[in-house]
Amino acid sequence: MNLAQPPFLLISRNTIHMADNGDLYPIAVLIDELKHDDVALRLGAIRRISTIALALGVERTRDELIPFLDESIDDEDEVLLALAEELGGFVDFVGGPQYGHLLLTPLETLAAVEETVVREKAVESTAKIGQLLAAQQIEDHYIPMVNRLSKGDWFTSRTSACGLYAPVYHLASQKTQDDLRALYATLCKDETPMVRRAAATNLAKLVSKLTKPHVVGEIFPLFSALAQDEQDSVRLLTVEGFISIAGVLTPEETKSMLLTILRSMCVDKSWRVRYMIAEKFVAVSKAVGNDIVKEELIHAFVQVLKDNEAEVRTAASTQVPGFSAMIEKDVVLREIMPCVRDLVADSSQHVRAALATEISGLAPILGKEHTIEHLLPLFLLLLKDEASEVRLNIISKLDKVNDVIGIELLSQSLLPAIVELAEDKQWRVRLAIIENIPLLASQLGVKFFDEKLGPLCMSWLGDCVFSIREAATINLRKLTEVFGYEWAKQSIIPKVLAMGQHSNYLYRMTTIFSLTTLSHVVSAEVLKDLIVPTINSLAADPIPNIRFNVAKSLEEVLPLLKKHGLVSLVQDPIKPSLVKLSEDSDMDVRFYANRALGVLAA
């Protein structure tokens, strides 16, 4: 940045040193970095520009720093992005809202740059500041800025202008509001598609600020033209505007004014437009009202569920429970469920994965009988899907089905598949099963759990993936919280202790992790008789990883021993073991042992 330097930039590290003013030295460093050739240093200085402003004071910030920043907007995009973001929170540094309009000058320049992310951040910051300004500031400074940007020669400034109308429209005078609507109309008709795209994107926000007569008389014709634009990139952005306008109209007005446009959107020749309508189908349905839903949208929804493009079917799949909740159960069974069955076997993995996430939401809508008849077979198919993402998504949402049909029926129908998935080759699927085990356990009861799932939970402790072993130890703790420590003492702790003698060091490591985790939920007796002796015995293990994990475990267990009044165990055998480990040949073992001794001494 080769610029004439304002007075504040004449401060340098050397002059600060000469004045021997240590307090100002960091500020001088920042100021030097602000004009440095290195982009990384300039970026860092911009991120801390508030520090410079605080040091300069509000008056010098207004008179020197802000003009300098405005002249500096000839920099790398990442620096400009940071500046646009910082200026949005800069009002207090220039003296409060009464001086906030001074920040609009650099932001106006940033709103016209070529890089999209910089412009978007500048618009966001400008809108934020605009809402803090007084009515006179808006008339004198904000509105003229919007006018300049809206009439700019480059499309970049006109694009940014579209986002600046809604934030202050309600704060402007009546005459200014009339001018703003007229000016926005020119942007909606702009010859550049990017500007029309921005106008379509921001239309919904503007509609929320307008009176109904203005929406019907002025905005609707603009929306209608955008919805029929020759560019699909413009048409696809009108869905939000449709929802906003429908929210203002009565059902009769919606039917007469918007129904034709809605029909066109649902069968648009561009799949991207159909995708947008499919993605927002529930919101659109709520906006237009029940009559249009029953008369028009059931058929339209079936069409998007059967769309030729997988992306459209994926988006529609996410809307199945929400839309089904708006129509009668027999219509769901007759019209929607056949489509759902087809989607379960869809050729696209993404469609099946999206459906797997949402299909359980149909259970409360259909009720117990129809869930058992229609949904459970589909759950089984999805649980056996070749794609791990599909299996993962269906497992993660079983609680909704459980609420409707009960755990007994759920376990009878799906337990074989769940047990099969517990050994799935994809570790994330196994992880999802583990995370759902406590829920199943709390509903199944001890007897059923011990018979069907107990061995499974123990097998995970020996899994080849660390994340699974870690989750399995947390799972044991949660199960102990469900069934009580007496159950743990009888059913799982003996098995965990036996793993401590295994020849494979990973099993011995898992023993340490499991016992450490369980120590938080068992009785003092179990701690004293079973957990501490076993962990302590592994302090002499030949593997350094085992020894330093023993030290880490003892560090975590020490506060629990003190809490349970087992101080005698701290002195013997724990302290001698830690002292010995603190003299270990391995550096990591010594480190963790000394850290544990520090906790012991506290």
Salt bridges, closest charged atoms under 4 A:
ASP32 OD2 - ARG13 NE 2.88
ASP32 OD1 - LYS35 NZ 3.99
GLU33 OE1 - ARG48 NH2 3.10
GLU64 OE1 - ARG60 NH2 3.07
ASP75 OD1 - ARG42 NH2 2.55
GLU85 OE1 - ARG47 NH1 3.11
GLU86 OE2 - ARG47 NH1 3.84
GLU108 OE1 - ARG148 NH2 2.79
GLU124 OE1 - LYS121 NZ 3.38
ASP178 OD1 - ARG181 NH2 2.62
ASP179 OD2 - LYS175 NZ 3.28
ASP190 OD2 - ARG158 NE 2.73
GLU218 OE1 - ARG181 NE 2.87
ASP229 OD2 - ARG196 NE 2.65
ASP232 OD1 - ARG272 NH2 3.04
GLU240 OE2 - LYS280 NZ 2.82
GLU253 OE1 - LYS212 NZ 2.79
ASP268 OD1 - ARG235 NH2 2.93
GLU295 OE1 - LYS255 NZ 3.40
GLU296 OE2 - ARG263 NH2 2.52
ASP307 OD2 - ARG274 NE 2.64
ASP330 OD2 - ARG334 NH1 3.85
GLU335 OE2 - ARG334 NE 3.61
ASP346 OD2 - ARG313 NE 2.74
GLU373 OE2 - HIS374 NE2 3.70
ASP385 OD2 - ARG352 NE 2.62
GLU386 OE2 - ARG352 NH2 3.94
ASP424 OD2 - ARG391 NE 2.76
ASP463 OD1 - ARG430 NH2 2.92
GLU481 OE2 - ARG477 NE 3.61
GLU525 OE2 - LYS489 NZ 3.11
ASP541 OD2 - ARG508 NE 2.61
GLU555 OE1 - ARG595 NE 3.15
GLU556 OE2 - HIS520 NE2 2.69
ASP584 OD2 - ARG547 NE 2.75
